[in-house]
């Protein structure tokens, strides 16, 4: 068949590109500078702004409104609203986009906590960035108005302070190598198909059509045989 024939003719190219992709990507991942990870966790609470408001009953969907505000805080941790002030305060050489790639923030379902992880090439700077992000989020929470539908104001409190990591994060070079090998394999298959198509001018769909036509002919033959067997008269035995 078309696929088997051309894959067999170019199997060396396919294997070679897969090996080059895996080895090259694995070496690049292994030679990356070490990254140090520091984490900080903040708890967002909602308090009444006045004594009278403290006695008002919260709306039925207060919990959802609070979680929505917490989710919005988590999603803005790697935006320019926080990265720019952090870069300016710490005098980092990074751009806002570069620093954003080093920040991962999340908030678990049914939780008012924001988990922030910073991975940076320097251990002490990683902890400083995490601490600066927490400070900026606290300032934003203090300036923000209460969520729509609530009379309570958000406050962000650090419940897990960032620490200076003692060792860098391990680089998962086998995973990068496997991804590179898969990418090289796909490229090799594409090259083999392109060469075969240009040389023979036979599209891959020819194999599909051939199999479909053979199946149809086989099915038609079987139905014809079963129909002939049903219409054939039975042979009577000798009478006494």
C-alpha positions in Angstrom: 0.0 0.0 0.0 0.9 3.6 -0.5 1.6 4.5 3.2 3.5 1.3 4.0 5.6 1.5 0.9 6.7 5.1 1.3 7.2 4.9 5.1 9.4 1.9 4.5 11.4 3.8 1.9 12.0 6.7 4.3 12.2 5.0 7.7 15.8 6.1 8.1 14.8 9.8 7.7 11.9 9.4 10.2 14.0 7.7 12.8 16.9 10.1 12.4 14.7 13.2 12.8 13.0 11.6 15.9 16.5 10.9 17.4 17.7 14.4 16.6 14.6 16.0 18.1 14.8 14.0 21.3 18.5 14.4 21.9 18.5 18.1 20.9 15.6 19.0 23.1 16.9 17.0 26.0 20.3 18.7 25.8 18.8 22.1 25.6 16.6 21.4 28.7 19.5 20.0 30.6 21.7 23.0 29.9 19.1 25.5 31.0 20.1 27.7 33.9 18.7 26.5 37.3 15.5 27.9 38.5 14.6 28.6 42.1 11.0 28.3 43.2 9.5 30.4 46.1 5.9 30.3 47.1 3.6 32.6 48.9 -0.1 32.1 49.9 -2.6 34.8 50.6 -6.0 34.5 52.2 -8.6 37.0 51.0 -11.2 37.9 53.6 -14.2 40.2 53.4 -15.0 42.6 56.3 -17.7 45.1 56.7 -16.7 48.7 56.2 -19.0 50.1 58.9 -20.7 49.0 62.0 -24.2 49.3 60.5 -23.1 47.3 57.4 -21.8 44.6 59.7 -25.3 43.8 60.9 -26.8 43.5 57.4 -27.3 40.0 56.3 -25.2 38.9 53.3 -27.0 38.0 50.0 -27.6 34.3 49.2 -24.8 34.3 46.5 -22.3 36.0 48.7 -19.9 33.0 48.6 -19.9 33.0 44.8 -19.2 36.7 44.7 -16.3 36.4 47.0 -14.8 33.5 45.1 -15.2 35.4 41.9 -13.2 38.3 43.4 -10.5 35.8 44.6 -10.3 34.2 41.1 -9.8 37.7 39.6 -6.9 38.4 42.0 -5.3 35.1 41.1 -5.6 35.8 37.4 -4.0 39.2 37.7 -0.8 38.0 39.5 1.2 37.8 36.3 -0.3 40.8 34.6 1.4 44.2 34.1 -0.7 45.6 36.9 1.5 43.7 39.4 4.6 42.9 37.4 5.4 46.5 36.5 5.4 47.8 40.2 7.5 44.7 41.2 10.1 45.3 38.5 10.3 48.9 39.5 10.6 48.3 43.2 13.2 45.5 42.9 14.9 47.1 39.9 14.8 43.8 37.9 16.3 43.6 34.4 13.3 41.7 33.2 10.4 43.0 31.1 6.8 42.6 32.3 6.3 39.7 29.8 9.5 37.9 31.0 8.6 38.2 34.6 5.0 37.0 33.9 6.4 33.8 32.5 8.1 33.2 35.9 4.8 33.5 37.9 2.1 30.9 38.4 -0.9 31.8 40.5 -4.0 29.7 41.2 -7.0 29.6 43.5 -8.7 26.3 44.5 -12.4 25.7 44.0 -14.4 26.8 47.1 -11.4 28.5 48.5 -10.5 32.1 49.3 -6.8 31.5 49.2 -4.5 32.6 46.4 -1.4 30.5 45.8 1.5 32.1 44.0 4.7 30.4 42.9 7.7 32.3 41.5 10.5 30.5 39.6 13.6 32.7 39.1 17.2 32.2 38.3 18.3 33.5 41.6 17.1 32.1 44.9 17.0 35.3 47.0 15.4 37.3 44.1 12.7 34.6 43.7 11.7 35.1 47.4 11.8 38.9 47.0 9.5 38.8 43.9 7.0 36.6 45.7 7.0 38.9 48.7 6.6 42.0 46.4 3.7 40.4 44.6 1.9 39.8 47.9 2.5 43.4 48.9 1.1 44.7 45.6 -2.0 42.4 45.9 -2.6 43.7 49.4 -2.5 47.3 48.1 -4.9 46.4 45.2 -7.4 44.8 47.6 -7.3 47.8 49.9 -8.0 50.2 47.0 -10.7 48.0 45.3 -14.3 48.7 46.0 -16.5 46.0 47.5 -17.7 43.4 45.0 -21.0 44.2 43.3 -23.8 43.0 45.5 -21.8 42.9 48.7 -21.2 45.5 51.4 -18.0 43.9 52.6 -14.5 44.9 51.4 -11.7 42.5 50.5 -8.5 42.2 52.4 -5.5 40.1 51.5 -3.4 38.6 54.3 -0.2 36.5 53.9 -0.7 33.2 55.6 2.4 31.5 54.1 5.4 33.8 53.7 7.9 33.2 50.9 11.1 31.5 51.8 14.5 31.6 50.0 14.8 28.2 48.3 17.8 26.1 49.2 18.1 24.2 45.9 17.1 24.7 42.4 14.1 23.0 40.8 15.0 19.8 39.0 14.8 20.0 35.2 12.6 17.3 33.7 14.8 16.7 30.7 13.4 13.2 29.9 10.0 14.8 29.4 11.5 17.5 27.1 13.4 14.8 25.2 10.2 12.7 24.7 8.4 15.8 23.4 11.3 16.6 21.1 11.3 13.0 19.8 7.6 13.1 19.1 8.0 16.4 17.2 10.9 15.0 15.2 8.8 11.9 14.4 6.0 14.1 13.1 8.4 16.1 11.0 9.9 13.0 9.6 6.6 11.5 8.7 5.6 14.8 7.0 8.9 14.9 5.0 8.4 11.3 3.9 4.9 11.9 2.7 5.8 15.1 0.9 8.7 13.4 -1.0 6.5 10.4 -1.8 3.6 12.6 -3.0 5.9 14.8 -5.2 7.6 11.7 -6.7 4.5 9.5 -7.4 1.7 12.0 -7.3 -0.5 9.6 -5.5 -2.5 11.1 -2.6 -2.9 9.3 0.7 -6.6 9.1 0.1 -5.9 6.5 -2.6 -5.3 3.9 0.1 -8.5 4.8 1.8 -10.5 4.6 -1.4 -8.8 1.3 -2.3 -9.7 -0.3 1.1 -13.2 1.1 0.8 -13.7 -0.3 -2.7 -12.3 -3.7 -1.8 -14.6 -3.9 1.2 -17.6 -2.9 -0.9 -16.7 -5.6 -3.5 -16.2 -8.2 -0.9 -19.6 -7.3 0.8 -21.3 -7.4 -2.6 -19.8 -10.8 -3.4 -20.9 -12.3 -0.1 -24.5 -11.0 -0.5 -24.6 -12.4 -4.0 -23.5 -15.8 -2.9 -26.0 -15.8 0.0 -28.8 -14.9 -2.4 -27.8 -17.6 -4.9 -27.8 -20.2 -2.1 -31.3 -19.1 -1.0 -32.8 -19.3 -4.5 -31.3 -22.7 -5.4 -34.0 -25.4 -5.4 -33.5 -28.2 -3.0 -32.6 -31.6 -4.5 -35.3 -34.2 -3.8 -34.2 -37.7 -2.6 -35.1 -41.0 -4.3 -38.7 -42.1 -3.8 -39.6 -45.6 -2.5 
